[in-house]
Amino acid sequence: MSNLQEIESAIGKLSANELAAFRVWFAEFDAKIWDRQFEEDVAAGRLDNLAQRALQHLREGRCTDL
């Protein structure tokens, strides 16, 4: 059995309260990973082109206020 199958099986056996707690934990865990990846992408310049395009659109008046 793979680790994923074992995890899926274990999650399927959680009580409603345990599943709710797991959801909270996983959302926080996933957010930390996403934040770390985003920060790495910013530091590596992977988002520079998108930022430049957004600023160009702003200068051209192609943006709307939210």
CHARMM internal coordinates of N, CA and C (Angstrom, degrees):
IC EDIT
DIST 1 N 1 CA 1.4611
DIST 1 CA 1 C 1.5329
ANGL 1 N 1 CA 1 C 108.17
DIST 1 C 2 N 1.3150
ANGL 1 CA 1 C 2 N 115.89
DIHE 1 N 1 CA 1 C 2 N 137.56
DIST 2 N 2 CA 1.4703
ANGL 1 C 2 N 2 CA 120.19
DIHE 1 CA 1 C 2 N 2 CA -179.90
DIST 2 CA 2 C 1.5219
ANGL 2 N 2 CA 2 C 110.34
DIHE 1 C 2 N 2 CA 2 C -79.17
DIST 2 C 3 N 1.3156
ANGL 2 CA 2 C 3 N 115.47
DIHE 2 N 2 CA 2 C 3 N 161.86
DIST 3 N 3 CA 1.4666
ANGL 2 C 3 N 3 CA 120.06
DIHE 2 CA 2 C 3 N 3 CA 177.07
DIST 3 CA 3 C 1.5241
ANGL 3 N 3 CA 3 C 111.16
DIHE 2 C 3 N 3 CA 3 C -58.27
DIST 3 C 4 N 1.3298
ANGL 3 CA 3 C 4 N 117.17
DIHE 3 N 3 CA 3 C 4 N -40.40
DIST 4 N 4 CA 1.4549
ANGL 3 C 4 N 4 CA 120.35
DIHE 3 CA 3 C 4 N 4 CA -179.53
DIST 4 CA 4 C 1.5216
ANGL 4 N 4 CA 4 C 110.84
DIHE 3 C 4 N 4 CA 4 C -62.59
DIST 4 C 5 N 1.3083
ANGL 4 CA 4 C 5 N 116.83
DIHE 4 N 4 CA 4 C 5 N -43.80
DIST 5 N 5 CA 1.4678
ANGL 4 C 5 N 5 CA 119.65
DIHE 4 CA 4 C 5 N 5 CA 178.64
DIST 5 CA 5 C 1.5259
ANGL 5 N 5 CA 5 C 111.04
DIHE 4 C 5 N 5 CA 5 C -63.16
DIST 5 C 6 N 1.3211
ANGL 5 CA 5 C 6 N 116.64
DIHE 5 N 5 CA 5 C 6 N -38.72
DIST 6 N 6 CA 1.4652
ANGL 5 C 6 N 6 CA 120.28
DIHE 5 CA 5 C 6 N 6 CA 178.17
DIST 6 CA 6 C 1.5222
ANGL 6 N 6 CA 6 C 110.65
DIHE 5 C 6 N 6 CA 6 C -64.67
DIST 6 C 7 N 1.3218
ANGL 6 CA 6 C 7 N 116.14
DIHE 6 N 6 CA 6 C 7 N -41.77
DIST 7 N 7 CA 1.4646
ANGL 6 C 7 N 7 CA 120.44
DIHE 6 CA 6 C 7 N 7 CA 178.92
DIST 7 CA 7 C 1.5194
ANGL 7 N 7 CA 7 C 110.27
DIHE 6 C 7 N 7 CA 7 C -64.70
DIST 7 C 8 N 1.3303
ANGL 7 CA 7 C 8 N 116.78
DIHE 7 N 7 CA 7 C 8 N -45.87
DIST 8 N 8 CA 1.4629
ANGL 7 C 8 N 8 CA 120.54
DIHE 7 CA 7 C 8 N 8 CA 178.86
DIST 8 CA 8 C 1.5216
ANGL 8 N 8 CA 8 C 110.80
DIHE 7 C 8 N 8 CA 8 C -59.43
DIST 8 C 9 N 1.3043
ANGL 8 CA 8 C 9 N 116.44
DIHE 8 N 8 CA 8 C 9 N -42.31
DIST 9 N 9 CA 1.4613
ANGL 8 C 9 N 9 CA 120.64
DIHE 8 CA 8 C 9 N 9 CA 179.31
DIST 9 CA 9 C 1.5202
ANGL 9 N 9 CA 9 C 111.02
DIHE 8 C 9 N 9 CA 9 C -63.77
DIST 9 C 10 N 1.3285
ANGL 9 CA 9 C 10 N 116.44
DIHE 9 N 9 CA 9 C 10 N -44.30
DIST 10 N 10 CA 1.4675
ANGL 9 C 10 N 10 CA 120.56
DIHE 9 CA 9 C 10 N 10 CA 179.96
DIST 10 CA 10 C 1.5211
ANGL 10 N 10 CA 10 C 110.87
DIHE 9 C 10 N 10 CA 10 C -63.59
DIST 10 C 11 N 1.3246
ANGL 10 CA 10 C 11 N 117.00
DIHE 10 N 10 CA 10 C 11 N -41.77
DIST 11 N 11 CA 1.4638
ANGL 10 C 11 N 11 CA 120.51
DIHE 10 CA 10 C 11 N 11 CA 179.44
DIST 11 CA 11 C 1.5236
ANGL 11 N 11 CA 11 C 110.29
DIHE 10 C 11 N 11 CA 11 C -63.80
DIST 11 C 12 N 1.3237
ANGL 11 CA 11 C 12 N 115.58
DIHE 11 N 11 CA 11 C 12 N -39.52
DIST 12 N 12 CA 1.4655
ANGL 11 C 12 N 12 CA 119.86
DIHE 11 CA 11 C 12 N 12 CA 178.98
DIST 12 CA 12 C 1.5136
ANGL 12 N 12 CA 12 C 113.51
DIHE 11 C 12 N 12 CA 12 C -62.61
DIST 12 C 13 N 1.3187
ANGL 12 CA 12 C 13 N 118.04
DIHE 12 N 12 CA 12 C 13 N -19.12
DIST 13 N 13 CA 1.4668
ANGL 12 C 13 N 13 CA 122.52
DIHE 12 CA 12 C 13 N 13 CA -178.46
DIST 13 CA 13 C 1.5259
ANGL 13 N 13 CA 13 C 112.74
DIHE 12 C 13 N 13 CA 13 C -96.14
DIST 13 C 14 N 1.3241
ANGL 13 CA 13 C 14 N 117.52
DIHE 13 N 13 CA 13 C 14 N -2.17
DIST 14 N 14 CA 1.4640
ANGL 13 C 14 N 14 CA 120.42
DIHE 13 CA 13 C 14 N 14 CA -178.68
DIST 14 CA 14 C 1.5205
ANGL 14 N 14 CA 14 C 111.04
DIHE 13 C 14 N 14 CA 14 C -70.45
DIST 14 C 15 N 1.3236
ANGL 14 CA 14 C 15 N 115.25
DIHE 14 N 14 CA 14 C 15 N 147.55
DIST 15 N 15 CA 1.4637
ANGL 14 C 15 N 15 CA 120.41
DIHE 14 CA 14 C 15 N 15 CA 172.48
DIST 15 CA 15 C 1.5313
ANGL 15 N 15 CA 15 C 108.13
DIHE 14 C 15 N 15 CA 15 C -72.47
DIST 15 C 16 N 1.3075
ANGL 15 CA 15 C 16 N 116.67
DIHE 15 N 15 CA 15 C 16 N 170.17
DIST 16 N 16 CA 1.4683
ANGL 15 C 16 N 16 CA 120.86
DIHE 15 CA 15 C 16 N 16 CA 179.73
DIST 16 CA 16 C 1.5333
ANGL 16 N 16 CA 16 C 110.68
DIHE 15 C 16 N 16 CA 16 C -59.91
DIST 16 C 17 N 1.3330
ANGL 16 CA 16 C 17 N 116.92
DIHE 16 N 16 CA 16 C 17 N -41.94
DIST 17 N 17 CA 1.4668
ANGL 16 C 17 N 17 CA 120.44
DIHE 16 CA 16 C 17 N 17 CA 179.79
DIST 17 CA 17 C 1.5227
ANGL 17 N 17 CA 17 C 111.08
DIHE 16 C 17 N 17 CA 17 C -67.47
DIST 17 C 18 N 1.3252
ANGL 17 CA 17 C 18 N 116.81
DIHE 17 N 17 CA 17 C 18 N -41.73
DIST 18 N 18 CA 1.4568
ANGL 17 C 18 N 18 CA 120.33
DIHE 17 CA 17 C 18 N 18 CA 178.79
DIST 18 CA 18 C 1.5269
ANGL 18 N 18 CA 18 C 110.52
DIHE 17 C 18 N 18 CA 18 C -65.28
DIST 18 C 19 N 1.3297
ANGL 18 CA 18 C 19 N 116.84
DIHE 18 N 18 CA 18 C 19 N -39.20
DIST 19 N 19 CA 1.4640
ANGL 18 C 19 N 19 CA 120.61
DIHE 18 CA 18 C 19 N 19 CA 179.00
DIST 19 CA 19 C 1.5215
ANGL 19 N 19 CA 19 C 110.70
DIHE 18 C 19 N 19 CA 19 C -65.32
DIST 19 C 20 N 1.3156
ANGL 19 CA 19 C 20 N 117.20
DIHE 19 N 19 CA 19 C 20 N -39.37
DIST 20 N 20 CA 1.4724
ANGL 19 C 20 N 20 CA 120.39
DIHE 19 CA 19 C 20 N 20 CA 177.27
DIST 20 CA 20 C 1.5214
ANGL 20 N 20 CA 20 C 110.46
DIHE 19 C 20 N 20 CA 20 C -63.21
DIST 20 C 21 N 1.3260
ANGL 20 CA 20 C 21 N 116.52
DIHE 20 N 20 CA 20 C 21 N -42.97
DIST 21 N 21 CA 1.4665
ANGL 20 C 21 N 21 CA 120.15
DIHE 20 CA 20 C 21 N 21 CA 178.66
DIST 21 CA 21 C 1.5261
ANGL 21 N 21 CA 21 C 110.24
DIHE 20 C 21 N 21 CA 21 C -65.41
DIST 21 C 22 N 1.3195
ANGL 21 CA 21 C 22 N 116.82
DIHE 21 N 21 CA 21 C 22 N -38.87
DIST 22 N 22 CA 1.4618
ANGL 21 C 22 N 22 CA 120.61
DIHE 21 CA 21 C 22 N 22 CA 178.20
DIST 22 CA 22 C 1.5185
ANGL 22 N 22 CA 22 C 110.89
DIHE 21 C 22 N 22 CA 22 C -63.26
DIST 22 C 23 N 1.3192
ANGL 22 CA 22 C 23 N 117.42
DIHE 22 N 22 CA 22 C 23 N -41.64
DIST 23 N 23 CA 1.4678
ANGL 22 C 23 N 23 CA 121.03
DIHE 22 CA 22 C 23 N 23 CA 178.84
DIST 23 CA 23 C 1.5283
ANGL 23 N 23 CA 23 C 110.75
DIHE 22 C 23 N 23 CA 23 C -58.86
DIST 23 C 24 N 1.3275
ANGL 23 CA 23 C 24 N 116.48
DIHE 23 N 23 CA 23 C 24 N -45.17
DIST 24 N 24 CA 1.4634
ANGL 23 C 24 N 24 CA 120.80
DIHE 23 CA 23 C 24 N 24 CA 179.52
DIST 24 CA 24 C 1.5243
ANGL 24 N 24 CA 24 C 109.43
DIHE 23 C 24 N 24 CA 24 C -62.05
DIST 24 C 25 N 1.3302
ANGL 24 CA 24 C 25 N 116.31
DIHE 24 N 24 CA 24 C 25 N -48.18
DIST 25 N 25 CA 1.4609
ANGL 24 C 25 N 25 CA 120.46
DIHE 24 CA 24 C 25 N 25 CA -179.74
DIST 25 CA 25 C 1.5217
ANGL 25 N 25 CA 25 C 110.66
DIHE 24 C 25 N 25 CA 25 C -59.61
DIST 25 C 26 N 1.3329
ANGL 25 CA 25 C 26 N 116.82
DIHE 25 N 25 CA 25 C 26 N -46.66
DIST 26 N 26 CA 1.4525
ANGL 25 C 26 N 26 CA 119.50
DIHE 25 CA 25 C 26 N 26 CA -175.95
DIST 26 CA 26 C 1.5214
ANGL 26 N 26 CA 26 C 111.58
DIHE 25 C 26 N 26 CA 26 C -66.83
DIST 26 C 27 N 1.3150
ANGL 26 CA 26 C 27 N 117.96
DIHE 26 N 26 CA 26 C 27 N -38.85
DIST 27 N 27 CA 1.4702
ANGL 26 C 27 N 27 CA 120.66
DIHE 26 CA 26 C 27 N 27 CA 178.30
DIST 27 CA 27 C 1.5276
ANGL 27 N 27 CA 27 C 110.03
DIHE 26 C 27 N 27 CA 27 C -60.14
DIST 27 C 28 N 1.3301
ANGL 27 CA 27 C 28 N 117.05
DIHE 27 N 27 CA 27 C 28 N -42.87
DIST 28 N 28 CA 1.4675
ANGL 27 C 28 N 28 CA 120.58
DIHE 27 CA 27 C 28 N 28 CA 178.59
DIST 28 CA 28 C 1.5251
ANGL 28 N 28 CA 28 C 110.96
DIHE 27 C 28 N 28 CA 28 C -67.82
DIST 28 C 29 N 1.3119
ANGL 28 CA 28 C 29 N 117.12
DIHE 28 N 28 CA 28 C 29 N -42.45
DIST 29 N 29 CA 1.4608
ANGL 28 C 29 N 29 CA 122.90
DIHE 28 CA 28 C 29 N 29 CA 178.02
DIST 29 CA 29 C 1.5259
ANGL 29 N 29 CA 29 C 110.69
DIHE 28 C 29 N 29 CA 29 C -59.82
DIST 29 C 30 N 1.3230
ANGL 29 CA 29 C 30 N 116.37
DIHE 29 N 29 CA 29 C 30 N -47.28
DIST 30 N 30 CA 1.4586
ANGL 29 C 30 N 30 CA 121.82
DIHE 29 CA 29 C 30 N 30 CA -178.54
DIST 30 CA 30 C 1.5218
ANGL 30 N 30 CA 30 C 110.96
DIHE 29 C 30 N 30 CA 30 C -65.84
DIST 30 C 31 N 1.3253
ANGL 30 CA 30 C 31 N 116.80
DIHE 30 N 30 CA 30 C 31 N -39.51
DIST 31 N 31 CA 1.4679
ANGL 30 C 31 N 31 CA 120.71
DIHE 30 CA 30 C 31 N 31 CA 179.37
DIST 31 CA 31 C 1.5278
ANGL 31 N 31 CA 31 C 111.10
DIHE 30 C 31 N 31 CA 31 C -63.69
DIST 31 C 32 N 1.3242
ANGL 31 CA 31 C 32 N 117.12
DIHE 31 N 31 CA 31 C 32 N -39.60
DIST 32 N 32 CA 1.4679
ANGL 31 C 32 N 32 CA 120.27
DIHE 31 CA 31 C 32 N 32 CA 178.91
DIST 32 CA 32 C 1.5242
ANGL 32 N 32 CA 32 C 110.90
DIHE 31 C 32 N 32 CA 32 C -63.77
DIST 32 C 33 N 1.3276
ANGL 32 CA 32 C 33 N 116.41
DIHE 32 N 32 CA 32 C 33 N -41.61
DIST 33 N 33 CA 1.4687
ANGL 32 C 33 N 33 CA 120.11
DIHE 32 CA 32 C 33 N 33 CA 178.23
DIST 33 CA 33 C 1.5216
ANGL 33 N 33 CA 33 C 110.05
DIHE 32 C 33 N 33 CA 33 C -63.97
DIST 33 C 34 N 1.3372
ANGL 33 CA 33 C 34 N 117.42
DIHE 33 N 33 CA 33 C 34 N -44.08
DIST 34 N 34 CA 1.4656
ANGL 33 C 34 N 34 CA 121.84
DIHE 33 CA 33 C 34 N 34 CA -179.85
DIST 34 CA 34 C 1.5247
ANGL 34 N 34 CA 34 C 109.73
DIHE 33 C 34 N 34 CA 34 C -62.41
DIST 34 C 35 N 1.3303
ANGL 34 CA 34 C 35 N 116.73
DIHE 34 N 34 CA 34 C 35 N -44.51
DIST 35 N 35 CA 1.4692
ANGL 34 C 35 N 35 CA 120.55
DIHE 34 CA 34 C 35 N 35 CA 179.52
DIST 35 CA 35 C 1.5194
ANGL 35 N 35 CA 35 C 111.12
DIHE 34 C 35 N 35 CA 35 C -60.29
DIST 35 C 36 N 1.3333
ANGL 35 CA 35 C 36 N 116.23
DIHE 35 N 35 CA 35 C 36 N -44.73
DIST 36 N 36 CA 1.4650
ANGL 35 C 36 N 36 CA 120.76
DIHE 35 CA 35 C 36 N 36 CA -179.67
DIST 36 CA 36 C 1.5294
ANGL 36 N 36 CA 36 C 110.37
DIHE 35 C 36 N 36 CA 36 C -61.04
DIST 36 C 37 N 1.3322
ANGL 36 CA 36 C 37 N 116.66
DIHE 36 N 36 CA 36 C 37 N -44.43
DIST 37 N 37 CA 1.4636
ANGL 36 C 37 N 37 CA 120.50
DIHE 36 CA 36 C 37 N 37 CA -179.89
DIST 37 CA 37 C 1.5253
ANGL 37 N 37 CA 37 C 110.90
DIHE 36 C 37 N 37 CA 37 C -64.58
DIST 37 C 38 N 1.3345
ANGL 37 CA 37 C 38 N 116.43
DIHE 37 N 37 CA 37 C 38 N -41.43
DIST 38 N 38 CA 1.4568
ANGL 37 C 38 N 38 CA 120.97
DIHE 37 CA 37 C 38 N 38 CA 178.76
DIST 38 CA 38 C 1.5253
ANGL 38 N 38 CA 38 C 110.58
DIHE 37 C 38 N 38 CA 38 C -61.03
DIST 38 C 39 N 1.3380
ANGL 38 CA 38 C 39 N 116.14
DIHE 38 N 38 CA 38 C 39 N -45.96
DIST 39 N 39 CA 1.4589
ANGL 38 C 39 N 39 CA 120.10
DIHE 38 CA 38 C 39 N 39 CA 179.45
DIST 39 CA 39 C 1.5263
ANGL 39 N 39 CA 39 C 111.37
DIHE 38 C 39 N 39 CA 39 C -62.50
DIST 39 C 40 N 1.3241
ANGL 39 CA 39 C 40 N 117.45
DIHE 39 N 39 CA 39 C 40 N -39.18
DIST 40 N 40 CA 1.4643
ANGL 39 C 40 N 40 CA 120.73
DIHE 39 CA 39 C 40 N 40 CA 177.08
DIST 40 CA 40 C 1.5277
ANGL 40 N 40 CA 40 C 110.85
DIHE 39 C 40 N 40 CA 40 C -64.47
DIST 40 C 41 N 1.3348
ANGL 40 CA 40 C 41 N 116.14
DIHE 40 N 40 CA 40 C 41 N -41.34
DIST 41 N 41 CA 1.4657
ANGL 40 C 41 N 41 CA 120.00
DIHE 40 CA 40 C 41 N 41 CA 179.15
DIST 41 CA 41 C 1.5272
ANGL 41 N 41 CA 41 C 111.37
DIHE 40 C 41 N 41 CA 41 C -64.50
DIST 41 C 42 N 1.3269
ANGL 41 CA 41 C 42 N 116.72
DIHE 41 N 41 CA 41 C 42 N -40.99
DIST 42 N 42 CA 1.4649
ANGL 41 C 42 N 42 CA 120.63
DIHE 41 CA 41 C 42 N 42 CA 178.11
DIST 42 CA 42 C 1.5240
ANGL 42 N 42 CA 42 C 109.70
DIHE 41 C 42 N 42 CA 42 C -63.35
DIST 42 C 43 N 1.3236
ANGL 42 CA 42 C 43 N 116.84
DIHE 42 N 42 CA 42 C 43 N -48.09
DIST 43 N 43 CA 1.4633
ANGL 42 C 43 N 43 CA 121.16
DIHE 42 CA 42 C 43 N 43 CA -178.13
DIST 43 CA 43 C 1.5254
ANGL 43 N 43 CA 43 C 111.77
DIHE 42 C 43 N 43 CA 43 C -62.09
DIST 43 C 44 N 1.3317
ANGL 43 CA 43 C 44 N 116.73
DIHE 43 N 43 CA 43 C 44 N -32.30
DIST 44 N 44 CA 1.4638
ANGL 43 C 44 N 44 CA 120.99
DIHE 43 CA 43 C 44 N 44 CA -179.25
DIST 44 CA 44 C 1.5270
ANGL 44 N 44 CA 44 C 112.34
DIHE 43 C 44 N 44 CA 44 C -84.78
DIST 44 C 45 N 1.3439
ANGL 44 CA 44 C 45 N 117.01
DIHE 44 N 44 CA 44 C 45 N -3.10
DIST 45 N 45 CA 1.4575
ANGL 44 C 45 N 45 CA 120.14
DIHE 44 CA 44 C 45 N 45 CA 178.30
DIST 45 CA 45 C 1.5210
ANGL 45 N 45 CA 45 C 114.15
DIHE 44 C 45 N 45 CA 45 C 81.07
DIST 45 C 46 N 1.3245
ANGL 45 CA 45 C 46 N 117.11
DIHE 45 N 45 CA 45 C 46 N 12.02
DIST 46 N 46 CA 1.4675
ANGL 45 C 46 N 46 CA 119.80
DIHE 45 CA 45 C 46 N 46 CA -177.10
DIST 46 CA 46 C 1.5309
ANGL 46 N 46 CA 46 C 113.57
DIHE 45 C 46 N 46 CA 46 C -68.87
DIST 46 C 47 N 1.3307
ANGL 46 CA 46 C 47 N 116.29
DIHE 46 N 46 CA 46 C 47 N -16.64
DIST 47 N 47 CA 1.4679
ANGL 46 C 47 N 47 CA 119.54
DIHE 46 CA 46 C 47 N 47 CA -178.73
DIST 47 CA 47 C 1.5236
ANGL 47 N 47 CA 47 C 112.42
DIHE 46 C 47 N 47 CA 47 C -106.95
DIST 47 C 48 N 1.3246
ANGL 47 CA 47 C 48 N 116.63
DIHE 47 N 47 CA 47 C 48 N 2.00
DIST 48 N 48 CA 1.4666
ANGL 47 C 48 N 48 CA 120.54
DIHE 47 CA 47 C 48 N 48 CA -177.38
DIST 48 CA 48 C 1.5212
ANGL 48 N 48 CA 48 C 112.14
DIHE 47 C 48 N 48 CA 48 C -58.31
DIST 48 C 49 N 1.3201
ANGL 48 CA 48 C 49 N 117.32
DIHE 48 N 48 CA 48 C 49 N -42.71
DIST 49 N 49 CA 1.4580
ANGL 48 C 49 N 49 CA 120.50
DIHE 48 CA 48 C 49 N 49 CA -178.85
DIST 49 CA 49 C 1.5259
ANGL 49 N 49 CA 49 C 111.04
DIHE 48 C 49 N 49 CA 49 C -63.42
DIST 49 C 50 N 1.3215
ANGL 49 CA 49 C 50 N 116.67
DIHE 49 N 49 CA 49 C 50 N -41.41
DIST 50 N 50 CA 1.4658
ANGL 49 C 50 N 50 CA 119.68
DIHE 49 CA 49 C 50 N 50 CA 177.96
DIST 50 CA 50 C 1.5253
ANGL 50 N 50 CA 50 C 111.07
DIHE 49 C 50 N 50 CA 50 C -64.21
DIST 50 C 51 N 1.3148
ANGL 50 CA 50 C 51 N 116.63
DIHE 50 N 50 CA 50 C 51 N -41.23
DIST 51 N 51 CA 1.4618
ANGL 50 C 51 N 51 CA 120.20
DIHE 50 CA 50 C 51 N 51 CA 178.81
DIST 51 CA 51 C 1.5238
ANGL 51 N 51 CA 51 C 110.82
DIHE 50 C 51 N 51 CA 51 C -63.81
DIST 51 C 52 N 1.3236
ANGL 51 CA 51 C 52 N 117.06
DIHE 51 N 51 CA 51 C 52 N -42.64
DIST 52 N 52 CA 1.4596
ANGL 51 C 52 N 52 CA 120.99
DIHE 51 CA 51 C 52 N 52 CA 178.54
DIST 52 CA 52 C 1.5229
ANGL 52 N 52 CA 52 C 111.26
DIHE 51 C 52 N 52 CA 52 C -62.22
DIST 52 C 53 N 1.3334
ANGL 52 CA 52 C 53 N 116.64
DIHE 52 N 52 CA 52 C 53 N -41.76
DIST 53 N 53 CA 1.4704
ANGL 52 C 53 N 53 CA 119.64
DIHE 52 CA 52 C 53 N 53 CA 178.68
DIST 53 CA 53 C 1.5199
ANGL 53 N 53 CA 53 C 111.03
DIHE 52 C 53 N 53 CA 53 C -65.05
DIST 53 C 54 N 1.3421
ANGL 53 CA 53 C 54 N 116.97
DIHE 53 N 53 CA 53 C 54 N -40.74
DIST 54 N 54 CA 1.4626
ANGL 53 C 54 N 54 CA 120.49
DIHE 53 CA 53 C 54 N 54 CA 179.65
DIST 54 CA 54 C 1.5248
ANGL 54 N 54 CA 54 C 110.61
DIHE 53 C 54 N 54 CA 54 C -64.15
DIST 54 C 55 N 1.3263
ANGL 54 CA 54 C 55 N 117.21
DIHE 54 N 54 CA 54 C 55 N -42.88
DIST 55 N 55 CA 1.4640
ANGL 54 C 55 N 55 CA 120.06
DIHE 54 CA 54 C 55 N 55 CA 178.20
DIST 55 CA 55 C 1.5212
ANGL 55 N 55 CA 55 C 111.34
DIHE 54 C 55 N 55 CA 55 C -65.29
DIST 55 C 56 N 1.3147
ANGL 55 CA 55 C 56 N 117.37
DIHE 55 N 55 CA 55 C 56 N -37.66
DIST 56 N 56 CA 1.4623
ANGL 55 C 56 N 56 CA 120.96
DIHE 55 CA 55 C 56 N 56 CA 177.01
DIST 56 CA 56 C 1.5315
ANGL 56 N 56 CA 56 C 110.32
DIHE 55 C 56 N 56 CA 56 C -62.86
DIST 56 C 57 N 1.3102
ANGL 56 CA 56 C 57 N 116.48
DIHE 56 N 56 CA 56 C 57 N -44.09
DIST 57 N 57 CA 1.4686
ANGL 56 C 57 N 57 CA 120.29
DIHE 56 CA 56 C 57 N 57 CA 178.00
DIST 57 CA 57 C 1.5248
ANGL 57 N 57 CA 57 C 110.33
DIHE 56 C 57 N 57 CA 57 C -61.61
DIST 57 C 58 N 1.3243
ANGL 57 CA 57 C 58 N 116.85
DIHE 57 N 57 CA 57 C 58 N -39.71
DIST 58 N 58 CA 1.4595
ANGL 57 C 58 N 58 CA 120.20
DIHE 57 CA 57 C 58 N 58 CA 178.21
DIST 58 CA 58 C 1.5249
ANGL 58 N 58 CA 58 C 110.93
DIHE 57 C 58 N 58 CA 58 C -63.07
DIST 58 C 59 N 1.3340
ANGL 58 CA 58 C 59 N 117.13
DIHE 58 N 58 CA 58 C 59 N -45.55
DIST 59 N 59 CA 1.4740
ANGL 58 C 59 N 59 CA 121.02
DIHE 58 CA 58 C 59 N 59 CA 178.87
DIST 59 CA 59 C 1.5255
ANGL 59 N 59 CA 59 C 111.29
DIHE 58 C 59 N 59 CA 59 C -62.13
DIST 59 C 60 N 1.3269
ANGL 59 CA 59 C 60 N 116.82
DIHE 59 N 59 CA 59 C 60 N -33.93
DIST 60 N 60 CA 1.4547
ANGL 59 C 60 N 60 CA 121.34
DIHE 59 CA 59 C 60 N 60 CA -179.06
DIST 60 CA 60 C 1.5280
ANGL 60 N 60 CA 60 C 112.99
DIHE 59 C 60 N 60 CA 60 C -82.77
DIST 60 C 61 N 1.3163
ANGL 60 CA 60 C 61 N 117.41
DIHE 60 N 60 CA 60 C 61 N -1.25
DIST 61 N 61 CA 1.4514
ANGL 60 C 61 N 61 CA 121.04
DIHE 60 CA 60 C 61 N 61 CA -179.45
DIST 61 CA 61 C 1.5153
ANGL 61 N 61 CA 61 C 114.08
DIHE 60 C 61 N 61 CA 61 C 74.46
DIST 61 C 62 N 1.3108
ANGL 61 CA 61 C 62 N 116.62
DIHE 61 N 61 CA 61 C 62 N 22.88
DIST 62 N 62 CA 1.4583
ANGL 61 C 62 N 62 CA 120.74
DIHE 61 CA 61 C 62 N 62 CA -176.90
DIST 62 CA 62 C 1.5276
ANGL 62 N 62 CA 62 C 112.59
DIHE 61 C 62 N 62 CA 62 C -92.43
DIST 62 C 63 N 1.3276
ANGL 62 CA 62 C 63 N 117.27
DIHE 62 N 62 CA 62 C 63 N 14.09
DIST 63 N 63 CA 1.4579
ANGL 62 C 63 N 63 CA 122.05
DIHE 62 CA 62 C 63 N 63 CA -179.42
DIST 63 CA 63 C 1.5244
ANGL 63 N 63 CA 63 C 109.23
DIHE 62 C 63 N 63 CA 63 C -112.21
DIST 63 C 64 N 1.3074
ANGL 63 CA 63 C 64 N 115.39
DIHE 63 N 63 CA 63 C 64 N 153.94
DIST 64 N 64 CA 1.4631
ANGL 63 C 64 N 64 CA 119.96
DIHE 63 CA 63 C 64 N 64 CA 175.99
DIST 64 CA 64 C 1.5160
ANGL 64 N 64 CA 64 C 108.13
DIHE 63 C 64 N 64 CA 64 C -121.89
DIST 64 C 65 N 1.3196
ANGL 64 CA 64 C 65 N 116.06
DIHE 64 N 64 CA 64 C 65 N 147.40
DIST 65 N 65 CA 1.4644
ANGL 64 C 65 N 65 CA 121.69
DIHE 64 CA 64 C 65 N 65 CA 176.13
DIST 65 CA 65 C 1.5139
ANGL 65 N 65 CA 65 C 109.38
DIHE 64 C 65 N 65 CA 65 C -68.49
DIST 65 C 66 N 1.3111
ANGL 65 CA 65 C 66 N 114.14
DIHE 65 N 65 CA 65 C 66 N 144.01
DIST 66 N 66 CA 1.4619
ANGL 65 C 66 N 66 CA 119.44
DIHE 65 CA 65 C 66 N 66 CA 176.71
DIST 66 CA 66 C 1.5013
ANGL 66 N 66 CA 66 C 110.60
DIHE 65 C 66 N 66 CA 66 C -91.87
END
COOR INIT
IC SEED 1 N 1 CA 1 C
IC BUILD
